[in-house]
């Protein structure tokens, strides 16, 4: 079976601000019904990439092609920005809901920007509110909603034009675990229904749960790309043993322990031992006396830290 052509095809994207390079030759493609996650530290180029895909920031180089399907010719950003935006849904980092309108009115007014007929909106708005678990809040204003409810309303609003592609810039930032899990369930449902998603996030569990593929960015460049579990297997050892508490830091210099680990990293008061077989290491650590340890499989956070470093980054 021939693979479906990419819905969004980004090639060699570049953006500079003065002497600073924000995006440096980034390429990726998103197929219909795929969720592509973009992860990286602050200042990695994630939001700038999203803004260029939306036509909000002009690229200095590269191409952004969108294929509307149905045999229609490809559209190119920023030349065909209006036509492309008509088929996109967007949820930004911060809510941009109108505080003077109710939930239903926020959806209706936004739908009118796309020229949707009244009858279409009358049928679509109740379904979107139900999808967002906000049917009982149709008459409430955003100020009367919790943070999780506002994010779900933003998602519902982004779907009012029935987009084929959603661009989500850190959509669950600031939400409590219950609200995040409900957002995840809604996003997974959209992917199952065939909607494509381009997602930026700082939550590694979110990236692994939602994304078909990941793009790891740092300093505007692509460091790695692939399915989450495949990237973990490619770049990391199988097991991680964390040792922390009193006396833990001295363990990094123990020759016997070092011989049992493929790699050792230190962050704060925690020593991270990376190994393909944790059993000998755990036995050796057990002989060190009272010590707090945690044995777990390698995960996306380990991948993120290995590729981008453990140093704190200032917001950018």
Order of alpha helices (4+ residues) and beta strands (2+ residues): beta-beta-beta-alpha-beta-beta-alpha-beta-alpha-alpha-alpha-beta-alpha-beta-alpha-beta-beta-alpha-beta-alpha-beta-beta-alpha-beta-alpha
